[in-house]
């Protein structure tokens, strides 16, 4: 059997992949093949398959045949691959190629597609803030939403198509949460119950970055050049990103998406899930009540001069790194 852990992003995938990579030999001992990733992002993920589809470096069939060759060479009964970037393959533009990838695989072995779902409005905010945090986005959140809204709804029609056409043997949808119950669910869905003890206890969940920190990271190069030109902007960004330095009186319970848009996206996603028969989503999130949060926009004016002075003082107080 092949199990594909396909995301969503922001559901603990990175930490899980790192642990799977670390435990590769122990997984092999219980008959699970976790291939060494070939993408530049490192050996823990299998983005070479998902990004191969999104970047069109190979056809879905070609990518599937490469994976099948690896699976056969391993001589193990079960294979697990993990890449949250597979969620991008659920768009209308890429769905057919992703379908070719899955169909080629399922003609050779049973395929189980596993996705951990988040409520769409929460996912969109989390995804935008993550991209801003790692300096991979520069567009305003409204523009980001306009480009991703249709994708959010197309996810359900893609999953429905895969189910109706029996593209894969199984599709398992689980609800993401920070509750320990999610950990048990993901192990069950990925058929890893027998090795769950090897993963240790849950680590403390990181506190989300505050409003000032997120705004700083979105404009870090420009702000550093203007207010603290003697500092290394990349190093400062790393310190803020890791929460080694925290801004005073920072706001943590906020939304960068307007409340009306949050409600509309939530309702659109529920409607799309119901219309396509992906009832798991509405079961997970249909009773959620979206409470209004303080709406903020990430802009350079979120920080005050004293914030930069504290940042400069903090950076100058740190021990010098020996070269």
N, C-alpha and C positions, 0 to 999 in steps of 0.2 A: 504494500500500500504506500501511496505517496500522500503526505499531508502538507498542504500549503497554508502557512500562516501568513495571511495577506493584510494584516493591519486591523483596524485603522491606525494611522499615525496618532501619536499622543495617547496611546493606550498601554504604555509601558513596554513597547516593542524593543527599544534600544537596549535597556537593561536586561531584558529576557534573552535577546540575541547574544549579548556578551557572555552571559552565563552558559548558554548552549554551546558557544564556541569553546569555553573553558572546559566544559564537561564532554567534549566530543568523544574522547576515548571511553568514558564510562557509558555513554549512550551506545556506542558500538558493542560494548559487552552485553547489552540487553537487546541487541538486534535492531538498533535504530541508527541509520546513516544520516549524519548531519554534515553535508558537503562543506569543504573549505571554500568560502566565497572568493570569487575571482574579480570582483569589482574593486576599483581604487579606494572605496570607502573602508575596505578591510575584510578579513576572513570571516567575520561573524554574521554577515548578511549575504543575501543572494540577489542583490540588486542587478547583477548581470542579466538576469532573466526579465525582471520587471522593466528595468530601464532599457533593455534591449528592445522591448516592445514599444515603449513610449518614445524612444529616440530613433526607432526604426533602423537599428544597426543590423538586424537580421529578422527574418520572418518568424512568426510564432511557431511554425512547424520546425524550422531549423533550431530554434532555441530549445524546443521540447526534445528533439533528437539528441542534442548535447547532454541534456539532463538525463535522459534515458540511458545513454552510454555510461554516465557516471554511476547511475544506480546499478546497472548490470555489473560494472566492474567492482562495486562494493560487495556484492554477493550477500547483502543483508536483506531481510524480508520487508523492512519498513524504512522509508526515507522521509525526512522532515526538512523543508526549506522555509525560510522566513524573510519576507520583504514587505514592509508597509507600502512601498511604492506600487505594489500591485493594485492598490485602490485607484490609482490614476488610470489604469487600464479598463476601468468600468465606464469611462466616458463613451459617448456615442461614437466619437472619432476612432477610438482604439479598441472598441468592444469586439469587433470581428476578428482582429489579430489575436487578441487575448483568447477568444473562443477557439481559434485554430491551435493555439498553444495547449489549452486544456484538453481539447478533443484528441490531439495527437497523444498526449499523455494517457488519457483515459482509455485509449485503444490498446494500451500496453499493460496498464495496471489500474487498480482502483484508486481514485483520486478523491480526497476529502479536502474541501475548501473551507477554511476557518477564518471568520472575521469577528473582531470585537467591535461592537457598535457604540458610538457616542451620540447623544442628542445633537442634531445638526447645528443648532445655534451655538451650543457650547463648543462643539468641535471647531467650527469656523473661527471663533475668537481665539481658542487655544492654538490653532494652526497659524493664524496671523501673528500672534505674539511670539510664537516660537521662531518663525521666519525672521521677524524683526530682531529677536534676541541673538540669532546667529548671523545677522547681517546678510540675509538672503532675499530681502524685499525692501523696496523703497516707495511703492505706490501706496496711496491712502487706503484705509480699510474699506471705504465704499466701493472703490474700484476693484479691490480684491474680491469683495462679495459679488459684484456684478459678473466677474469672470468665473466664479465658482458656484454660483447659485444653481445653474442648470446641471452641473456635475452632481451636486448634492441630490437632485431629484432623479437623475439618470442612473444613479447607483441601484435604485430599486428595480427599475425596468431591466437592467442588466442581470441582476440576480434572478429575477423572475424568468427571463429568457433562458438562463442556464438551467434553472430547475425544470421548466417546461420541456426543453429540448434534451434534457438528460445529458448535458455537456460533461458533467462530472457525476460520480456516483453519490456523493454526499455534499451538502452545504450546511455548515454549522454556524449559526449566528448566536453570539453571546453578548450580554450587556456588560460594558465596561463600568467599573466603579472603583473607588479607592478602598472599598471594603475588602477584608480578607477573603470573602466569599468569591470574589472575582478570580483570585489566585487559584482557588480550587477548580473553578470553572475552566480556566484556560488550560490547566494541566489535563483535565478530563477531555476537553475538546481536542487537544493535540496528542492524546493517548500517551501521556507522560506520567500517569499516576504511579507507576512502579519506580520512577526515579525522582519523584517529587522531593523526597528527603534529602537528595543531594544538593538542592538549591538553597538550603538554609532558610532562615527566617526572613520575613519581610523587612526590608530596610525602611527607615523613616522616610516618608514622602517629602520631597522638597517643597518648601513654601514658594508659591508663585511670586515672581518679581512684582514689585510695586509699580505704580503708574509713572513715577519719576524715573525709575530705573529703566523701564521699557522705552520711555520717550528718549532718554539719553542714548540707549543702544541704537535706536533708529537713526539718530543723527550724531553718533559719537565722533566721527572724523571731523565734521564741521564744527561741533561744539568744542572739541579739544583744541582745534586750531585757533578758535576765537578766544576762549577763556583760560586755557592752560596749555599754551603752545610748547612749553618746555617738557611736557610729558609725552610719553609714547602712547598714542591713541589706542593702538591695538592692545597694549598691556593694560591700559585703564579699562577698556571694554571687557577684557577677560576678568578683571577683578570685580567689576560690577556684575557681570554675567554669573559669576560663581558666588555672588552675594557675600564676598569677603568684606566689601564696603557696602553700606546701606545708607540711603538718603534719609534725612530726618523727616518726620511727619509724612511719610510716604503713604499713599492710598493703596489699599490692597483689595478691597471689595468694590470693584468697579466694572463697567462694561464699555468696550470701545465700539460696540454695535448698539445703535439706537434701539430703545425698547420696542417700538413698533416693528422694526425690522426683525428683531429677535422673535417676536410672536408670529410674524408672517412666515419667516423661514421655518419655524417649528411646525406651524400648521400646514404649510406646503409639503413638508417632509412627511407628516402624518398622512396627508391625503394621498401622496404618491405611493407610500407604503401600502395603504389600504387598496388603492386602485390596482396595484400590481400583484397583490396577494402576499406581500412580504409582511405578514401580520406580526412577526416577532418584534419588529421595530415599534409598532403601535402598542404592543403588549408591554414592551420595556418602558416607553416614554409617554404613552397616551394620557396618563393621569397626572403628568408633571404640570405644576403651576409655576409659571415664570414670574418671579417677583422682580419688581423694577429695581435696578441698581443705578448708582450714580453714573451717568454717561460722561465720558471724557474723550477727548481727541488727543492723539499722540502728536505733540508739536514741541518745538524748541522752547517755547515760553513756559513749558511745564516746570522748568527749573529756574531757580533764583540765583543771583550772584553768590549768596552765601553757600549754596549747595556746591558750587564749583570751588569756593575757597576751602570748604571742608574736604572736598575730594583732593585738592592739591596738597593740603596739610597731611592728609592720610597717606598719600603716595610718597611724600617726602619723608614721612616717619618710618616707612618700611625699610628693613635692612637691605643694603645694597647687595645685589647678586654678583658673586665673583665670576669673572670671565675665565 
